[in-house]
Amino acid sequence: MDAKGRETLRKTVLLTGDDALWSRPLQALFEKEGWRFWTGEPDSCKTEETIRLHNIEVLLYAATGPSEGREEAAPMERLLKTLSICSRRKVRSVYLLSSTGAVAEPDHRLPDDRNAAMAERIAAAWAELTGGHLTVLRLPEVYGPLCSGAAGLTGKWMRAVRDGTPLRPLSDDAGRRDLLYVNDAVYGIYQAVSRCYEGEPLNLVTGSPVDARSFCRLIGGITGHEPVFSTEEAVPFGMPVLSADAARRELGWQPKYDLKTGLRLTWEAMQDEEKTEPGKQAHGASVFRGFLRAAVPYAENLAGFMLMALAAHLQNGASERADIALDLNFVYIGAMGILYGRGQALLAMGLSAVLLLGGLLRAGNDLIGLFYVPAVLLHLIAYLFTAVLTGYFSDSRRQEREAFRWQQRQSRERYDFLKNLYEETLAVKDRLYRQIVNEGDSIGRLYRIIRKLDRVELESIFTRAAEVTAEILDVEDIAVYVLEPQQQYLRQKVRHGEQAARQPRSLRVEHVPYLQGVIRDKTVYVNRELTKDTPDLAAPIVWQDRVIAVVEIFDLRFDQWSLSQQNLLSVTARLISSAMGRAYQYEAEIQSRRYFGATRILKEEEFRKILAELKERRRVQGELPVASLRVDMTGMSYERLDEKLDRVVRNEDFVGVLDGCVYLLLPDAREEIAGLVQERLARHGIRTEICEAVMA
């Protein structure tokens, strides 16, 4: 158990039912997000053992196998047994992964996928009778490079085009089909499970179905080869087209890959498969070894038969030696039965009977008459008895060995489960102990971090926002941008880390698409495309339903690309928003005490707080150039100065009184910028001089 496993008790999920083509990518996604994932077997006993042994919380039952319009009893029996196991073992949630073919179209009396339709009705009846938590997720045909083999219409077509194999034509009707890329499918399933969704059936579909002609054109355009059609009867292409509105509304799920992109990625993966010849050779060698193991018993049986035939030939065709009354065939049958069980023993018995009857026929006997001779019949019965007896004991011993090995595996799994449970219990105990005695971890750590936001000075909160986000999310590079009232520009307020220091000091909103989405939707932005010069995560700071700032995070580690990290950033942004709301309210209430009249000129006490906060921000960032200009107030009042500064300085610049003099502070402005500001002030009748002693 690794350190990460010790820190969190992970949830458990089991996938069983029909053979799901996307089980591997689904398992990879769940395990990446910290779940323990098992794939069940059709055997209900093994499924129940897995649920009991690993305390499964969520069961995914795949009822998406192809039925071709036929009802089959075996899948329904497996589903009923699995649901009854869930009732006995109190599984928290059951998700039935059904097919869009389970829904009958208006002009059809029966649905296309009758097995999936029956599975939905059986599962709904079970949930109604037992009170179990059941959710139905319907999927169209899922395709992609991670799906196994050439299953599905898409995989078969692409493999046939690649190999030059003729295809059955598609019926040229008005039907359309929805095709879903594998990554979108597994992400939708994960969202439903992770958010504990329970309610109406959800259709995980693209909402952009394609007809047969468009599908053929897409395949031809992507592969560069036109499909070759056979003369067989056309197969239907259309499938029910359902709406994904409920999935978008309840889960916020929507497909990322369009059909053209998904088909291109699938084709590229199939092309790469041709280059993996070592893997194919290894698979061929494995198949050959399996065939060899199965053929050895028959080869040895045939060798024994030839040896017995040679012995009979040396004895003039008789299988029994008269002088010692010994039939070597009994040894041959017994050896095969002891070595390989009843099947090979019965085969040896049949071959021995051929040798016996052949020898008697060579001696001039009639075949029909031999079956009326009691001695011959007793001899054949003795052969059969020897084969059954030795085969029975051999099979019995083999079954005992297999049962013992199975019990050993189960005991090992129980031992591993109890060991992991014991280690996790120790980890939880240690974590709780550290929470009590050491505030530097867990609850104490979070409380200590969040206390930094317990401020009422707005400038202080911006600095603390970067520190809090860095500590809670365990990241290094953070930038906090403040949005101007006109919502056209973002000015960098605080930065933390080398990567953040290389970011531009101001951003124009209309030139940055991701900022437009963050400001418009007020949601966390995730750089899933890994776009260059773009933050990995960005979250809005909202006050009074208006975005006032944006927190950006750069250079996330690989293990931090998860939904939990996004949720943590969202919660942190809300905490910062709450703290800033208190600060804005505080500033509004003490306006008369902070400033001189209705101006933006700070009184000395408040100006000293700003100086201290800028020095603290310089410590956090590592460097923060601040230009300080002393203003010549000769013949000018505070109100007149404020009026002149209104269109000359930035919103993030500060004007205040210190030791009887008025100073203008320009954060994040170097010496050359200070010179330009002096010239601009001079044009408006404000004389200044640089005074570095203020920030010393």
TORGUKE-338996 format. One record per residue (C-alpha): residue number from 1; chain; x, y, z. Coordinates in steps of 0.02 Angstrom, whole numbers, plus 50000, padded with zeros to 5 digits. Layout:
N
(NUM,"A",(X,Y,Z))
...
This chain:
696
(1,"A",(50000,50000,50000))
(2,"A",(50081,50164,49944))
(3,"A",(50081,50329,50035))
(4,"A",(49939,50398,49933))
(5,"A",(49834,50246,49973))
(6,"A",(49867,50270,50157))
(7,"A",(49808,50450,50152))
(8,"A",(49636,50415,50077))
(9,"A",(49512,50272,50090))
(10,"A",(49461,50243,49911))
(11,"A",(49290,50192,49848))
(12,"A",(49257,50024,49765))
(13,"A",(49170,49981,49601))
(14,"A",(49139,49817,49509))
(15,"A",(49103,49799,49322))
(16,"A",(49015,49639,49271))
(17,"A",(48884,49577,49148))
(18,"A",(48911,49567,48959))
(19,"A",(49085,49584,48886))
(20,"A",(49109,49773,48881))
(21,"A",(49226,49829,48742))
(22,"A",(49273,49987,48840))
(23,"A",(49309,49903,49007))
(24,"A",(49497,49941,49002))
(25,"A",(49481,50130,48975))
(26,"A",(49341,50136,49105))
(27,"A",(49452,50047,49231))
(28,"A",(49597,50164,49193))
(29,"A",(49488,50318,49223))
(30,"A",(49418,50255,49388))
(31,"A",(49590,50205,49453))
(32,"A",(49662,50374,49400))
(33,"A",(49529,50460,49505))
(34,"A",(49570,50355,49658))
(35,"A",(49441,50214,49648))
(36,"A",(49471,50029,49670))
(37,"A",(49406,49942,49516))
(38,"A",(49368,49757,49486))
(39,"A",(49304,49667,49331))
(40,"A",(49182,49528,49374))
(41,"A",(49160,49359,49291))
(42,"A",(48996,49282,49229))
(43,"A",(49003,49157,49373))
(44,"A",(48882,49222,49505))
(45,"A",(48978,49135,49645))
(46,"A",(49138,49227,49600))
(47,"A",(49041,49391,49583))
(48,"A",(48967,49370,49756))
(49,"A",(49137,49325,49828))
(50,"A",(49212,49483,49752))
(51,"A",(49072,49592,49821))
(52,"A",(49086,49514,49994))
(53,"A",(49274,49511,50001))
(54,"A",(49306,49690,49940))
(55,"A",(49150,49773,50010))
(56,"A",(49093,49838,49840))
(57,"A",(48995,50001,49849))
(58,"A",(48950,50025,49665))
(59,"A",(48909,49890,49538))
(60,"A",(48910,49925,49351))
(61,"A",(48814,49796,49249))
(62,"A",(48845,49801,49062))
(63,"A",(48692,49749,48962))
(64,"A",(48760,49811,48796))
(65,"A",(48803,49647,48710))
(66,"A",(48740,49624,48530))
(67,"A",(48576,49530,48523))
(68,"A",(48531,49547,48338))
(69,"A",(48346,49553,48380))
(70,"A",(48344,49388,48477))
(71,"A",(48295,49365,48658))
(72,"A",(48420,49259,48753))
(73,"A",(48385,49183,48923))
(74,"A",(48564,49166,48987))
(75,"A",(48601,49355,49003))
(76,"A",(48435,49382,49094))
(77,"A",(48475,49242,49216))
(78,"A",(48646,49318,49251))
(79,"A",(48566,49489,49280))
(80,"A",(48438,49418,49402))
(81,"A",(48571,49325,49499))
(82,"A",(48681,49480,49507))
(83,"A",(48537,49590,49567))
(84,"A",(48492,49465,49702))
(85,"A",(48673,49465,49759))
(86,"A",(48667,49655,49768))
(87,"A",(48515,49643,49880))
(88,"A",(48596,49517,49996))
(89,"A",(48762,49607,50006))
(90,"A",(48683,49781,50018))
(91,"A",(48775,49860,49871))
(92,"A",(48747,50048,49883))
(93,"A",(48712,50086,49699))
(94,"A",(48683,49984,49541))
(95,"A",(48709,50063,49369))
(96,"A",(48637,49968,49220))
(97,"A",(48739,50011,49065))
(98,"A",(48609,49984,48931))
(99,"A",(48597,50020,48745))
(100,"A",(48502,50153,48649))
(101,"A",(48430,50006,48553))
(102,"A",(48325,49966,48707))
(103,"A",(48207,50109,48659))
(104,"A",(48082,50067,48522))
(105,"A",(48065,50196,48384))
(106,"A",(47889,50263,48349))
(107,"A",(47869,50163,48188))
(108,"A",(47933,49999,48265))
(109,"A",(47833,49881,48374))
(110,"A",(47986,49807,48458))
(111,"A",(48154,49884,48504))
(112,"A",(48310,49837,48405))
(113,"A",(48405,49774,48558))
(114,"A",(48279,49663,48645))
(115,"A",(48403,49598,48772))
(116,"A",(48442,49774,48832))
(117,"A",(48256,49816,48838))
(118,"A",(48219,49661,48941))
(119,"A",(48366,49700,49056))
(120,"A",(48298,49875,49089))
(121,"A",(48126,49808,49134))
(122,"A",(48195,49671,49246))
(123,"A",(48309,49792,49336))
(124,"A",(48168,49919,49358))
(125,"A",(48056,49784,49433))
(126,"A",(48196,49732,49551))
(127,"A",(48222,49911,49609))
(128,"A",(48035,49936,49638))
(129,"A",(48015,49775,49738))
(130,"A",(48175,49786,49842))
(131,"A",(48200,49973,49855))
(132,"A",(48373,49959,49777))
(133,"A",(48460,50111,49703))
(134,"A",(48459,50082,49515))
(135,"A",(48512,50201,49377))
(136,"A",(48503,50164,49190))
(137,"A",(48637,50238,49076))
(138,"A",(48605,50210,48890))
(139,"A",(48750,50208,48767))
(140,"A",(48749,50207,48577))
(141,"A",(48882,50111,48481))
(142,"A",(49048,50150,48566))
(143,"A",(49205,50153,48458))
(144,"A",(49385,50203,48480))
(145,"A",(49565,50142,48485))
(146,"A",(49549,50074,48662))
(147,"A",(49401,49960,48619))
(148,"A",(49446,49778,48593))
(149,"A",(49461,49698,48423))
(150,"A",(49352,49741,48273))
(151,"A",(49189,49740,48370))
(152,"A",(49051,49857,48318))
(153,"A",(49010,49925,48147))
(154,"A",(49148,50056,48152))
(155,"A",(49287,49935,48199))
(156,"A",(49233,49805,48072))
(157,"A",(49228,49933,47932))
(158,"A",(49397,50007,47970))
(159,"A",(49481,49837,47984))
(160,"A",(49399,49779,47824))
(161,"A",(49457,49936,47732))
(162,"A",(49633,49913,47800))
(163,"A",(49640,49729,47751))
(164,"A",(49547,49749,47586))
(165,"A",(49404,49634,47640))
(166,"A",(49233,49655,47555))
(167,"A",(49096,49726,47665))
(168,"A",(48910,49696,47667))
(169,"A",(48826,49855,47601))
(170,"A",(48722,49967,47714))
(171,"A",(48538,49987,47678))
(172,"A",(48503,50155,47595))
(173,"A",(48357,50204,47707))
(174,"A",(48321,50361,47805))
(175,"A",(48390,50288,47966))
(176,"A",(48532,50370,48061))
(177,"A",(48652,50306,48194))
(178,"A",(48734,50390,48342))
(179,"A",(48919,50345,48368))
(180,"A",(49007,50390,48531))
(181,"A",(49195,50399,48555))
(182,"A",(49259,50287,48695))
(183,"A",(49336,50429,48799))
(184,"A",(49170,50522,48802))
(185,"A",(49077,50363,48850))
(186,"A",(49185,50315,48999))
(187,"A",(49193,50495,49060))
(188,"A",(49003,50505,49060))
(189,"A",(48990,50342,49159))
(190,"A",(49119,50405,49283))
(191,"A",(49028,50570,49308))
(192,"A",(48865,50481,49345))
(193,"A",(48948,50366,49473))
(194,"A",(49060,50496,49556))
(195,"A",(48914,50617,49577))
(196,"A",(48802,50477,49646))
(197,"A",(48669,50517,49517))
(198,"A",(48503,50427,49544))
(199,"A",(48351,50468,49440))
(200,"A",(48281,50453,49265))
(201,"A",(48380,50356,49133))
(202,"A",(48520,50458,49054))
(203,"A",(48564,50446,48870))
(204,"A",(48751,50470,48843))
(205,"A",(48738,50513,48659))
(206,"A",(48816,50645,48547))
(207,"A",(48652,50712,48480))
(208,"A",(48732,50720,48306))
(209,"A",(48684,50558,48218))
(210,"A",(48750,50515,48045))
(211,"A",(48666,50427,47899))
(212,"A",(48739,50281,47801))
(213,"A",(48804,50383,47654))
(214,"A",(48891,50510,47766))
(215,"A",(48967,50367,47866))
(216,"A",(49038,50287,47708))
(217,"A",(49109,50454,47650))
(218,"A",(49192,50484,47818))
(219,"A",(49271,50311,47819))
(220,"A",(49335,50334,47642))
(221,"A",(49402,50509,47675))
(222,"A",(49495,50461,47835))
(223,"A",(49567,50294,47776))
(224,"A",(49604,50351,47598))
(225,"A",(49521,50191,47530))
(226,"A",(49345,50173,47468))
(227,"A",(49253,50025,47548))
(228,"A",(49233,49870,47439))
(229,"A",(49057,49797,47449))
(230,"A",(49005,49616,47426))
(231,"A",(48848,49556,47338))
(232,"A",(48764,49502,47500))
(233,"A",(48602,49574,47565))
(234,"A",(48617,49750,47639))
(235,"A",(48618,49767,47828))
(236,"A",(48514,49900,47918))
(237,"A",(48610,50054,47978))
(238,"A",(48483,50156,48075))
(239,"A",(48467,50150,48265))
(240,"A",(48357,50249,48386))
(241,"A",(48413,50431,48402))
(242,"A",(48392,50492,48582))
(243,"A",(48417,50659,48670))
(244,"A",(48563,50696,48787))
(245,"A",(48477,50845,48871))
(246,"A",(48456,50753,49037))
(247,"A",(48640,50704,49043))
(248,"A",(48694,50883,49008))
(249,"A",(48573,50952,49136))
(250,"A",(48608,50829,49277))
(251,"A",(48793,50793,49251))
(252,"A",(48856,50937,49146))
(253,"A",(48917,50803,49025))
(254,"A",(48940,50836,48841))
(255,"A",(49046,50744,48711))
(256,"A",(49217,50815,48673))
(257,"A",(49258,50721,48512))
(258,"A",(49157,50740,48353))
(259,"A",(49137,50591,48237))
(260,"A",(49272,50644,48114))
(261,"A",(49403,50669,48252))
(262,"A",(49357,50506,48338))
(263,"A",(49366,50405,48176))
(264,"A",(49535,50483,48135))
(265,"A",(49606,50436,48306))
(266,"A",(49536,50259,48288))
(267,"A",(49612,50240,48115))
(268,"A",(49783,50301,48174))
(269,"A",(49779,50175,48316))
(270,"A",(49735,50034,48196))
(271,"A",(49880,50084,48084))
(272,"A",(49997,50075,48234))
(273,"A",(49935,49898,48272))
(274,"A",(50018,49836,48112))
(275,"A",(50187,49890,48181))
(276,"A",(50171,49785,48339))
(277,"A",(50227,49622,48261))
(278,"A",(50323,49563,48416))
(279,"A",(50161,49567,48514))
(280,"A",(50073,49468,48379))
(281,"A",(50214,49340,48375))
(282,"A",(50206,49322,48563))
(283,"A",(50019,49296,48552))
(284,"A",(50044,49165,48416))
(285,"A",(50175,49076,48521))
(286,"A",(50054,49075,48669))
(287,"A",(49916,48999,48560))
(288,"A",(50038,48868,48494))
(289,"A",(50090,48820,48671))
(290,"A",(49908,48802,48720))
(291,"A",(49875,48693,48568))
(292,"A",(50029,48590,48609))
(293,"A",(49971,48559,48788))
(294,"A",(49802,48502,48725))
(295,"A",(49877,48387,48591))
(296,"A",(50004,48297,48702))
(297,"A",(49877,48180,48787))
(298,"A",(49809,48126,48618))
(299,"A",(49984,48100,48550))
(300,"A",(50033,47992,48699))
(301,"A",(49869,47895,48684))
(302,"A",(49906,47861,48501))
(303,"A",(50083,47807,48544))
(304,"A",(50015,47686,48675))
(305,"A",(49893,47616,48548))
(306,"A",(50032,47587,48422))
(307,"A",(50136,47501,48556))
(308,"A",(49991,47386,48600))
(309,"A",(49963,47352,48414))
(310,"A",(50146,47302,48398))
(311,"A",(50131,47186,48547))
(312,"A",(49975,47106,48473))
(313,"A",(50065,47083,48307))
(314,"A",(50209,46993,48393))
(315,"A",(50080,46879,48477))
(316,"A",(50001,46832,48310))
(317,"A",(49860,46959,48327))
(318,"A",(49807,46913,48504))
(319,"A",(49803,47051,48631))
(320,"A",(49817,46928,48777))
(321,"A",(49972,46822,48808))
(322,"A",(49908,46645,48839))
(323,"A",(50052,46576,48943))
(324,"A",(50039,46710,49079))
(325,"A",(49855,46762,49052))
(326,"A",(49903,46947,49041))
(327,"A",(49816,47074,48929))
(328,"A",(49933,47223,48906))
(329,"A",(49783,47330,48854))
(330,"A",(49732,47340,49037))
(331,"A",(49899,47420,49076))
(332,"A",(49876,47540,48929))
(333,"A",(49699,47590,48982))
(334,"A",(49747,47609,49165))
(335,"A",(49898,47716,49123))
(336,"A",(49794,47835,49017))
(337,"A",(49660,47846,49151))
(338,"A",(49784,47882,49291))
(339,"A",(49881,48009,49189))
(340,"A",(49743,48104,49099))
(341,"A",(49575,48054,49171))
(342,"A",(49415,47977,49109))
(343,"A",(49415,48055,48934))
(344,"A",(49582,47982,48879))
(345,"A",(49543,47818,48970))
(346,"A",(49382,47793,48871))
(347,"A",(49476,47833,48710))
(348,"A",(49608,47703,48757))
(349,"A",(49470,47580,48798))
(350,"A",(49393,47603,48624))
(351,"A",(49562,47578,48539))
(352,"A",(49597,47423,48645))
(353,"A",(49427,47353,48596))
(354,"A",(49475,47377,48414))
(355,"A",(49637,47280,48444))
(356,"A",(49545,47139,48535))
(357,"A",(49409,47119,48405))
(358,"A",(49535,47137,48264))
(359,"A",(49639,46993,48333))
(360,"A",(49484,46883,48351))
(361,"A",(49428,46923,48174))
(362,"A",(49599,46875,48106))
(363,"A",(49577,46708,48195))
(364,"A",(49425,46673,48085))
(365,"A",(49282,46730,48199))
(366,"A",(49128,46821,48141))
(367,"A",(49104,47000,48206))
(368,"A",(48918,46979,48244))
(369,"A",(48948,46812,48326))
(370,"A",(49082,46883,48441))
(371,"A",(48952,46988,48530))
(372,"A",(48861,46829,48579))
(373,"A",(49016,46754,48660))
(374,"A",(49010,46789,48850))
(375,"A",(49200,46786,48868))
(376,"A",(49221,46925,48738))
(377,"A",(49083,47031,48815))
(378,"A",(49160,47010,48988))
(379,"A",(49329,47062,48917))
(380,"A",(49254,47220,48841))
(381,"A",(49161,47258,49004))
(382,"A",(49326,47237,49098))
(383,"A",(49405,47364,48980))
(384,"A",(49262,47486,49015))
(385,"A",(49271,47456,49203))
(386,"A",(49459,47487,49205))
(387,"A",(49438,47649,49104))
(388,"A",(49296,47716,49213))
(389,"A",(49378,47667,49377))
(390,"A",(49551,47739,49343))
(391,"A",(49477,47893,49257))
(392,"A",(49360,47923,49403))
(393,"A",(49500,47920,49531))
(394,"A",(49611,48029,49422))
(395,"A",(49473,48158,49390))
(396,"A",(49427,48156,49572))
(397,"A",(49605,48193,49624))
(398,"A",(49620,48331,49494))
(399,"A",(49459,48413,49552))
(400,"A",(49520,48404,49730))
(401,"A",(49682,48489,49679))
(402,"A",(49589,48625,49583))
(403,"A",(49472,48652,49730))
(404,"A",(49621,48664,49846))
(405,"A",(49707,48790,49733))
(406,"A",(49546,48891,49721))
(407,"A",(49532,48890,49911))
(408,"A",(49712,48945,49921))
(409,"A",(49677,49091,49804))
(410,"A",(49524,49140,49904))
(411,"A",(49622,49128,50066))
(412,"A",(49759,49235,49991))
(413,"A",(49631,49365,49934))
(414,"A",(49551,49367,50106))
(415,"A",(49721,49384,50186))
(416,"A",(49768,49527,50069))
(417,"A",(49601,49611,50101))
(418,"A",(49619,49598,50289))
(419,"A",(49799,49656,50279))
(420,"A",(49751,49808,50174))
(421,"A",(49606,49844,50291))
(422,"A",(49723,49833,50441))
(423,"A",(49849,49949,50359))
(424,"A",(49713,50073,50309))
(425,"A",(49645,50069,50486))
(426,"A",(49818,50108,50552))
(427,"A",(49834,50249,50426))
(428,"A",(49666,50322,50479))
(429,"A",(49714,50308,50662))
(430,"A",(49880,50393,50631))
(431,"A",(49798,50530,50529))
(432,"A",(49668,50563,50664))
(433,"A",(49803,50563,50795))
(434,"A",(49904,50691,50697))
(435,"A",(49747,50798,50675))
(436,"A",(49729,50805,50863))
(437,"A",(49910,50833,50915))
(438,"A",(49980,50924,50764))
(439,"A",(49894,51071,50681))
(440,"A",(50013,51060,50535))
(441,"A",(49915,50919,50455))
(442,"A",(49739,50882,50393))
(443,"A",(49604,50979,50488))
(444,"A",(49732,51081,50584))
(445,"A",(49827,51120,50425))
(446,"A",(49671,51175,50331))
(447,"A",(49615,51281,50478))
(448,"A",(49786,51364,50488))
(449,"A",(49785,51399,50300))
(450,"A",(49607,51466,50294))
(451,"A",(49642,51582,50442))
(452,"A",(49755,51682,50327))
(453,"A",(49599,51744,50238))
(454,"A",(49530,51813,50400))
(455,"A",(49572,51991,50350))
(456,"A",(49474,52147,50310))
(457,"A",(49608,52238,50209))
(458,"A",(49578,52207,50024))
(459,"A",(49762,52215,49974))
(460,"A",(49807,52091,50109))
(461,"A",(49676,51968,50046))
(462,"A",(49748,51969,49869))
(463,"A",(49918,51918,49939))
(464,"A",(49843,51789,50055))
(465,"A",(49739,51718,49911))
(466,"A",(49897,51665,49819))
(467,"A",(49972,51589,49977))
(468,"A",(49813,51496,50024))
(469,"A",(49789,51424,49849))
(470,"A",(49971,51369,49841))
(471,"A",(49963,51279,50009))
(472,"A",(49793,51196,49989))
(473,"A",(49823,51134,49811))
(474,"A",(50009,51098,49839))
(475,"A",(50064,51199,49687))
(476,"A",(50204,51324,49656))
(477,"A",(50152,51437,49512))
(478,"A",(50001,51548,49542))
(479,"A",(49948,51717,49473))
(480,"A",(49803,51825,49535))
(481,"A",(49731,51946,49407))
(482,"A",(49610,52087,49451))
(483,"A",(49472,52129,49327))
(484,"A",(49443,52313,49292))
(485,"A",(49267,52383,49321))
(486,"A",(49243,52397,49132))
(487,"A",(49287,52210,49120))
(488,"A",(49404,52240,48973))
(489,"A",(49574,52214,49054))
(490,"A",(49647,52100,49186))
(491,"A",(49795,52169,49286))
(492,"A",(49914,52050,49374))
(493,"A",(49901,52083,49560))
(494,"A",(50001,51943,49641))
(495,"A",(50112,51806,49571))
(496,"A",(50196,51658,49651))
(497,"A",(50328,51550,49565))
(498,"A",(50444,51566,49415))
(499,"A",(50315,51514,49285))
(500,"A",(50189,51641,49350))
(501,"A",(50323,51776,49347))
(502,"A",(50342,51750,49159))
(503,"A",(50158,51785,49125))
(504,"A",(50103,51954,49053))
(505,"A",(50062,52091,49178))
(506,"A",(49899,52134,49091))
(507,"A",(49777,52037,48981))
(508,"A",(49643,52102,48865))
(509,"A",(49488,51994,48890))
(510,"A",(49430,51995,48709))
(511,"A",(49598,51923,48653))
(512,"A",(49596,51776,48775))
(513,"A",(49456,51648,48740))
(514,"A",(49472,51550,48902))
(515,"A",(49451,51710,49006))
(516,"A",(49291,51750,48914))
(517,"A",(49220,51581,48967))
(518,"A",(49278,51602,49148))
(519,"A",(49200,51776,49162))
(520,"A",(49040,51731,49069))
(521,"A",(49003,51561,49150))
(522,"A",(49089,51592,49317))
(523,"A",(49160,51415,49313))
(524,"A",(49331,51335,49331))
(525,"A",(49430,51324,49168))
(526,"A",(49532,51166,49136))
(527,"A",(49665,51166,49000))
(528,"A",(49627,50990,48937))
(529,"A",(49706,51027,48766))
(530,"A",(49869,51082,48852))
(531,"A",(49869,51244,48754))
(532,"A",(50035,51337,48762))
(533,"A",(50046,51499,48864))
(534,"A",(49882,51456,48950))
(535,"A",(49858,51411,49134))
(536,"A",(49819,51231,49180))
(537,"A",(49675,51288,49292))
(538,"A",(49587,51456,49312))
(539,"A",(49449,51499,49436))
(540,"A",(49345,51659,49452))
(541,"A",(49330,51762,49612))
(542,"A",(49149,51818,49617))
(543,"A",(49072,51957,49721))
(544,"A",(48890,52010,49706))
(545,"A",(48870,51897,49552))
(546,"A",(49012,51985,49463))
(547,"A",(49188,51922,49427))
(548,"A",(49314,52037,49511))
(549,"A",(49473,51931,49495))
(550,"A",(49540,51769,49421))
(551,"A",(49659,51644,49504))
(552,"A",(49771,51552,49378))
(553,"A",(49878,51397,49412))
(554,"A",(50024,51338,49304))
(555,"A",(50134,51183,49291))
(556,"A",(50023,51054,49377))
(557,"A",(50102,50886,49411))
(558,"A",(50032,50735,49319))
(559,"A",(49948,50664,49475))
(560,"A",(49858,50831,49503))
(561,"A",(49757,50821,49341))
(562,"A",(49599,50757,49425))
(563,"A",(49423,50810,49466))
(564,"A",(49467,50819,49651))
(565,"A",(49597,50954,49614))
(566,"A",(49470,51053,49512))
(567,"A",(49341,51040,49651))
(568,"A",(49471,51093,49778))
(569,"A",(49513,51248,49675))
(570,"A",(49328,51288,49658))
(571,"A",(49303,51279,49847))
(572,"A",(49460,51384,49877))
(573,"A",(49397,51516,49754))
(574,"A",(49232,51525,49850))
(575,"A",(49325,51550,50014))
(576,"A",(49427,51691,49935))
(577,"A",(49268,51768,49864))
(578,"A",(49188,51765,50036))
(579,"A",(49340,51848,50114))
(580,"A",(49345,51982,49978))
(581,"A",(49160,52015,50003))
(582,"A",(49192,52052,50186))
(583,"A",(49338,52164,50138))
(584,"A",(49234,52264,50013))
(585,"A",(49097,52285,50142))
(586,"A",(49224,52341,50272))
(587,"A",(49301,52468,50152))
(588,"A",(49130,52539,50112))
(589,"A",(49090,52560,50296))
(590,"A",(49255,52646,50343))
(591,"A",(49270,52752,50186))
(592,"A",(49272,52914,50285))
(593,"A",(49405,52850,50404))
(594,"A",(49523,52784,50270))
(595,"A",(49522,52927,50145))
(596,"A",(49523,53115,50148))
(597,"A",(49344,53160,50109))
(598,"A",(49281,53088,49944))
(599,"A",(49456,53071,49872))
(600,"A",(49564,52915,49846))
(601,"A",(49705,52988,49953))
(602,"A",(49738,52874,50102))
(603,"A",(49765,52939,50275))
(604,"A",(49934,52905,50355))
(605,"A",(49881,52754,50460))
(606,"A",(49798,52668,50312))
(607,"A",(49943,52715,50196))
(608,"A",(50066,52631,50314))
(609,"A",(49960,52471,50305))
(610,"A",(49975,52476,50116))
(611,"A",(50164,52495,50128))
(612,"A",(50175,52348,50247))
(613,"A",(50066,52242,50133))
(614,"A",(50171,52282,49979))
(615,"A",(50327,52232,50074))
(616,"A",(50242,52068,50124))
(617,"A",(50192,52038,49942))
(618,"A",(50371,52068,49890))
(619,"A",(50424,51933,50014))
(620,"A",(50295,51810,49946))
(621,"A",(50337,51841,49762))
(622,"A",(50524,51853,49786))
(623,"A",(50528,52018,49691))
(624,"A",(50406,52161,49668))
(625,"A",(50468,52327,49598))
(626,"A",(50373,52472,49675))
(627,"A",(50406,52649,49616))
(628,"A",(50369,52787,49743))
(629,"A",(50345,52967,49688))
(630,"A",(50332,53114,49808))
(631,"A",(50202,53240,49748))
(632,"A",(50233,53427,49757))
(633,"A",(50072,53494,49836))
(634,"A",(50118,53680,49816))
(635,"A",(49958,53775,49781))
(636,"A",(49853,53616,49765))
(637,"A",(49723,53537,49882))
(638,"A",(49688,53353,49906))
(639,"A",(49526,53367,49807))
(640,"A",(49615,53453,49662))
(641,"A",(49753,53320,49662))
(642,"A",(49625,53179,49662))
(643,"A",(49534,53259,49516))
(644,"A",(49695,53269,49413))
(645,"A",(49747,53091,49455))
(646,"A",(49581,53018,49402))
(647,"A",(49632,52980,49221))
(648,"A",(49821,52973,49244))
(649,"A",(49857,52826,49362))
(650,"A",(49796,52647,49369))
(651,"A",(49664,52579,49486))
(652,"A",(49795,52474,49575))
(653,"A",(49908,52624,49612))
(654,"A",(49900,52705,49785))
(655,"A",(49904,52886,49843))
(656,"A",(49930,52925,50027))
(657,"A",(50002,53039,50159))
(658,"A",(50160,52995,50254))
(659,"A",(50250,53111,50376))
(660,"A",(50156,53260,50305))
(661,"A",(50201,53224,50123))
(662,"A",(50094,53149,49985))
(663,"A",(50164,52996,49895))
(664,"A",(50109,52899,49741))
(665,"A",(50150,52712,49744))
(666,"A",(50161,52618,49578))
(667,"A",(50164,52428,49613))
(668,"A",(50250,52318,49484))
(669,"A",(50329,52471,49398))
(670,"A",(50515,52483,49364))
(671,"A",(50620,52639,49348))
(672,"A",(50586,52669,49163))
(673,"A",(50397,52653,49194))
(674,"A",(50412,52777,49337))
(675,"A",(50495,52902,49219))
(676,"A",(50352,52887,49094))
(677,"A",(50224,52912,49233))
(678,"A",(50317,53069,49291))
(679,"A",(50308,53141,49116))
(680,"A",(50122,53104,49105))
(681,"A",(50091,53184,49276))
(682,"A",(50191,53337,49226))
(683,"A",(50079,53361,49073))
(684,"A",(49931,53371,49193))
(685,"A",(50017,53497,49307))
(686,"A",(50078,53375,49441))
(687,"A",(50262,53389,49487))
(688,"A",(50343,53235,49567))
(689,"A",(50511,53165,49614))
(690,"A",(50567,52985,49643))
(691,"A",(50587,52942,49828))
(692,"A",(50651,52765,49854))
(693,"A",(50663,52784,50043))
(694,"A",(50478,52753,50063))
(695,"A",(50491,52567,50015))
(696,"A",(50664,52541,50091))
